[in-house]
Amino acid sequence: AITLVKLLQTPAMAIRGIPSSREMTVDDFKNWLKQFDTDNDGRISRGELREAIRRRGGWFSGLKAGRAVRHADRDNSGFVDESEIENLVAFAQKTLGMKVTAW
């Protein structure tokens, strides 16, 4: 049986519209996120990340954004800042099926 947890962890279902072969650099990933930093504070909130995932056609964007922020936010501020971006990259690769390279 497919549970909600399994569905949320399925990369192919995570972000529609992004071919699994598409790669982006860490800088590309950061630039992609910056366009959703609506308050220009240099941090990504759960709501901002939810919008980023939703705009890419992702399913369950609110749930995934919450999981992503909890995974990446090491100082428990409720935001992903520059020092935590690598944690978000790791989450995006593992859970959202995105391919992010160092260069």
Buried (B, 14 or more C-beta within 10 A) or exposed (E): EEEEEEEBBBBEBBBEEBEEEEEBEBEEBBEBBEEBBEEEEEBBBBBBBBBBBBBBEBBBBBBBBBBBBEBBBEEEEEBBBEEBBEBBBEBBBEBBBBBBEEE
